[in-house]
Amino acid sequence: MEKKDIEDKVKQELQGTTTLVIIGYSLPYFNRETDQMIINAMHPTLVKILYRYKKKNIRAIKNAY
């Protein structure tokens, strides 16, 4: 499957999403392009983001975006 096909499928599946729940994910730099594509796909309807993390990871998370 081509990258464009994957992006189109992700955008289609996330259409209408109102809440994003992130658990135990540190938003690593090397995955930034994919993370942004996913969040941008939700942007028109996204209302709430719930984020759960371990306290020791807070510095990395604050610097992620």
C-alpha positions in Angstrom: 0.0 0.0 0.0 1.4 3.4 -1.0 1.8 6.2 1.6 -0.9 8.3 -0.1 -3.3 5.4 0.1 -2.6 5.0 3.8 -3.1 8.7 4.5 -6.4 8.7 2.6 -7.6 5.7 4.6 -6.6 7.3 7.9 -8.4 10.5 7.0 -11.5 8.6 6.0 -11.6 6.6 9.2 -11.0 9.6 11.4 -13.6 11.8 9.8 -16.1 13.0 12.4 -13.8 12.2 15.4 -14.6 14.5 18.4 -12.3 13.1 21.1 -8.7 11.9 21.0 -7.4 9.8 23.9 -3.7 9.3 24.2 -2.4 6.8 26.8 1.3 6.2 27.4 2.6 7.7 24.1 5.4 10.2 24.4 4.9 11.9 20.9 8.4 11.0 19.7 10.2 13.3 17.3 10.8 10.6 14.7 7.0 10.0 14.3 6.1 13.7 14.2 5.0 13.7 10.5 2.6 10.8 11.1 1.2 12.3 14.4 0.6 15.6 12.7 -1.2 13.9 9.8 -3.5 12.0 12.2 -4.3 15.1 14.3 -4.9 17.2 11.2 -7.3 14.6 9.9 -9.3 15.0 13.1 -9.0 18.8 13.2 -12.4 19.9 11.7 -14.4 18.0 14.4 -11.9 17.5 17.3 -13.3 18.9 20.5 -11.3 17.3 23.3 -7.9 15.7 23.8 -7.4 13.5 26.9 -3.7 12.7 27.6 -2.4 10.3 30.2 1.3 9.9 30.8 3.8 8.8 33.5 5.1 11.8 35.5 8.8 11.0 34.6 8.0 11.6 30.9 6.5 15.1 31.2 9.7 16.9 30.0 9.8 14.9 26.8 6.1 15.5 26.2 6.3 19.2 26.8 9.1 19.5 24.3 7.4 17.3 21.6 5.3 19.9 19.9 
